[in-house]
Amino acid sequence: MNNSHKQNVIIIGGGPGGLGAALMLAKRGWKNITVIEKRPSADYYEPDKSFSYQIDGRGQKLTDFLGITDKLADLSVPNTEFYLTVIQKDGIRKTTKLPIADSKRKTAYWLPRAAFVELLYQEIQQNWQDKIQVLFKTECVEIKPHSQNSEQLEVITKSQNQEPVSFVPNLILGCDGLNSIVRKTLSEISGESNLFEMQKFPSPSAGLKYKVLTLPPQFPLSETEGDLSQSTMAYAIRSSFKEPKKAISLGLLPFKNPQQPRTANIITYPNHQIWQLSTPVEVEEFFKQAFPQLPVEKIISSEEIARFTFSEGGKFPVPQYCSGLYQIFGKPEDNQGTAVILLGDAVHCFPPDIGQGVNSALEDIYIFQEILQETQDNLTAALPRYQNLRELDIKALIRLVQIGYPWQYNQDQVQKRLWSINFFLRLLLNRLFPFLFSPHCFLLIQNHELSYWEILHKSNRNTRNLSILAGVIILGILMMINYS
Ligand SMILES: Cc1cc2nc3c(=O)[nH]c(=O)nc-3n(C[C@H](O)[C@H](O)[C@H](O)COP(=O)(O)OP(=O)(O)OC[C@H]3O[C@@H](n4cnc5c(N)ncnc54)[C@H](O)[C@@H]3O)c2cc1C
């Protein structure tokens, strides 16, 4: 087969999706792949976006294909070693092993986003420089039909202080996250009304506001000399405040590198008191009162307090997806057209409750690669097939986010308890009647051999069987009351 079309690819977005997709295509023999990334570097540290990823078996389908899972493991804390220390307001500490990791599943790896993106970038630099170029500090500013051949799309990019550069690719990958310019362009030029519009679904964690505090590596946990935090330990540090609008918690995820500054997430309702504080002095006083168990002055510098005060922070997105995953213009196989595919957050985005943001993005790419394999990289055949296969999973994923574990941020203690009862009830019923009940979907998600659609199907079957069981119990009680 003539492989001349397996080149001339533009990937918009150099996050985990974009760099992962570039490596996948290069490994499949594609060349002349350009990644456009507006950030300055792969390991660029953005204090308020310094979240950690847990790359599970689903995400590892791609890292296995790329041959980088061992390197991933070297940089990470495995979930089998995930210990959480809860520190109460009086300083009392309790350490437990992650209670809801399924030991039968593949080990999952925790690492900072920047470390994962840097790992992908280093793989490109070391092994694929002849096929992939990554342009940092370069933004895709427009995508439009090509002036000389309307069957092809033209991508316009802009780097600092330079003239715009234009590309006319055979294939565009939209890996540019929630505010995807690729998706918006498809929406504008495809003419099909809702296909590329995000459909939004409610969730109790959507809209929660977050900011991240950067703390020193191995920061002191008390005034006692040598009482230091451990980098590989997760912490939940509770505040002394009890009122819902004042109570907060610092959440720290584990890092492998002991020299890396720690990041403490604060996630709470937008009308929480902490977001109303407008000066560094107020914020510092708030932290000192909230955390009497911590030597606040030693662990949060005045510069960090000021940065935190004036930072915009972020909001958890509403669970959302769009049903159109691709569009083909002309004949890309004959170098007379452009195929466009959307991957990762560009087509499905949601709060981080079930840790599937990065894993679903990596699974998108892995499934795309399987279909390229089946269709011998024929885009006109591969893209519709990809959409048919992946659309159901994406819809199921968004539903799973809604029901998975949206109450984990201490928004409402009653709802959190109800969630726990439901979780353990399903676990118990699964142990007693495994042929009738599956564990809660939050556990099933760890099974990378099940698709999101299969997990949702099992979860819905559970709910139906639970309703029948509840009906039978109520009927039994009523009959007993009648007979007595
Ligand atoms: C607070 C928070 C916590 C999260 N925690 C987790 C978690 O614990 N676990 C998890 O799995 N997921 C988590 N996620 C979600 C996860 O980050 C995303 O699902 C994942 O990064 C998707 O990767 P992506 O490559 O598709 O998109 P992104 O990571 O959004 O990457 C898109 C890239 O495109 C670039 N870009 C965008 N537009 C342009 C343009 N016009 N030109 C050039 N470049 C452009 C951006 O700079 C960015 O680098 C979290 C998200 C948030 C907001």
The ligand as a Tripos MOL2 file, in Angstrom:
@<TRIPOS>MOLECULE
LIG
   53    58     1     0     0
SMALL
NO_CHARGES

@<TRIPOS>ATOM
      1 C1         -8.0480   20.7830   38.8920 C.3       1 LIG1
      2 C2         -7.9680   19.6010   38.0080 C.ar      1 LIG1
      3 C3         -7.5590   18.4140   38.5450 C.ar      1 LIG1
      4 C4         -7.4500   17.3030   37.7330 C.ar      1 LIG1
      5 N1         -7.0480   16.1580   38.2920 N.ar      1 LIG1
      6 C5         -6.9850   15.0600   37.5520 C.ar      1 LIG1
      7 C6         -6.6160   13.8410   38.1370 C.ar      1 LIG1
      8 O1         -6.3550   13.7540   39.3390 O.2       1 LIG1
      9 N2         -6.5620   12.7470   37.3630 N.ar      1 LIG1
     10 C7         -6.8530   12.8110   36.0410 C.ar      1 LIG1
     11 O2         -6.7910   11.7850   35.3670 O.2       1 LIG1
     12 N3         -7.2100   13.9450   35.4400 N.ar      1 LIG1
     13 C8         -7.2980   15.0700   36.1620 C.ar      1 LIG1
     14 N4         -7.6750   16.2260   35.5830 N.ar      1 LIG1
     15 C9         -8.0400   16.2310   34.1620 C.3       1 LIG1
     16 C10        -6.8300   16.0880   33.2510 C.3       1 LIG1
     17 O3         -5.9190   17.1220   33.4950 O.3       1 LIG1
     18 C11        -7.2610   16.1250   31.8010 C.3       1 LIG1
     19 O4         -8.3170   15.2390   31.5850 O.3       1 LIG1
     20 C12        -6.0990   15.7160   30.9010 C.3       1 LIG1
     21 O5         -5.0720   16.6340   31.0760 O.3       1 LIG1
     22 C13        -6.5270   15.6760   29.4480 C.3       1 LIG1
     23 O6         -5.4180   15.8250   28.6150 O.3       1 LIG1
     24 P1         -5.5180   16.5710   27.2130 P.3       1 LIG1
     25 O7         -4.1590   16.4620   26.6310 O.co2     1 LIG1
     26 O8         -6.6820   16.0670   26.4500 O.co2     1 LIG1
     27 O9         -5.8700   18.0950   27.5380 O.3       1 LIG1
     28 P2         -5.0600   19.1940   28.3500 P.3       1 LIG1
     29 O10        -4.2980   18.5950   29.4590 O.co2     1 LIG1
     30 O11        -6.0310   20.2710   28.6700 O.co2     1 LIG1
     31 O12        -3.9910   19.7440   27.3210 O.3       1 LIG1
     32 C14        -4.3510   20.6210   26.2820 C.3       1 LIG1
     33 C15        -3.0900   21.3410   25.8420 C.3       1 LIG1
     34 O13        -3.4040   22.1050   24.7000 O.3       1 LIG1
     35 C16        -2.7930   23.3730   24.8000 C.3       1 LIG1
     36 N5         -3.5890   24.2820   23.9730 N.ar      1 LIG1
     37 C17        -4.8980   24.5870   24.1230 C.ar      1 LIG1
     38 N6         -5.3060   25.4100   23.1410 N.ar      1 LIG1
     39 C18        -4.2300   25.6280   22.3470 C.ar      1 LIG1
     40 C19        -4.0140   26.4000   21.1760 C.ar      1 LIG1
     41 N7         -5.0000   27.1070   20.5940 N.pl3     1 LIG1
     42 N8         -2.7740   26.4070   20.6280 N.ar      1 LIG1
     43 C20        -1.7610   25.7040   21.2090 C.ar      1 LIG1
     44 N9         -1.9060   24.9610   22.3210 N.ar      1 LIG1
     45 C21        -3.1290   24.9210   22.8830 C.ar      1 LIG1
     46 C22        -2.8160   23.6750   26.2910 C.3       1 LIG1
     47 O14        -1.8260   24.6170   26.6410 O.3       1 LIG1
     48 C23        -2.5660   22.2940   26.8960 C.3       1 LIG1
     49 O15        -1.2040   22.0470   27.0920 O.3       1 LIG1
     50 C24        -7.7840   17.3700   36.3530 C.ar      1 LIG1
     51 C25        -8.1850   18.5740   35.7960 C.ar      1 LIG1
     52 C26        -8.2890   19.6810   36.6130 C.ar      1 LIG1
     53 C27        -8.7160   20.9810   36.0030 C.3       1 LIG1
@<TRIPOS>BOND
     1     1     2 1
     2     2     3 ar
     3     2    52 ar
     4     3     4 ar
     5     4     5 ar
     6     4    50 ar
     7     5     6 ar
     8     6     7 ar
     9     6    13 1
    10     7     8 2
    11     7     9 ar
    12     9    10 ar
    13    10    11 2
    14    10    12 ar
    15    12    13 ar
    16    13    14 ar
    17    14    15 1
    18    14    50 ar
    19    15    16 1
    20    16    17 1
    21    16    18 1
    22    18    19 1
    23    18    20 1
    24    20    21 1
    25    20    22 1
    26    22    23 1
    27    23    24 1
    28    24    25 2
    29    24    26 1
    30    24    27 1
    31    27    28 1
    32    28    29 2
    33    28    30 1
    34    28    31 1
    35    31    32 1
    36    32    33 1
    37    33    34 1
    38    33    48 1
    39    34    35 1
    40    35    36 1
    41    35    46 1
    42    36    37 ar
    43    36    45 ar
    44    37    38 ar
    45    38    39 ar
    46    39    40 ar
    47    39    45 ar
    48    40    41 1
    49    40    42 ar
    50    42    43 ar
    51    43    44 ar
    52    44    45 ar
    53    46    47 1
    54    46    48 1
    55    48    49 1
    56    50    51 ar
    57    51    52 ar
    58    52    53 1
@<TRIPOS>SUBSTRUCTURE
     1 LIG1         1 GROUP 0 **** ****
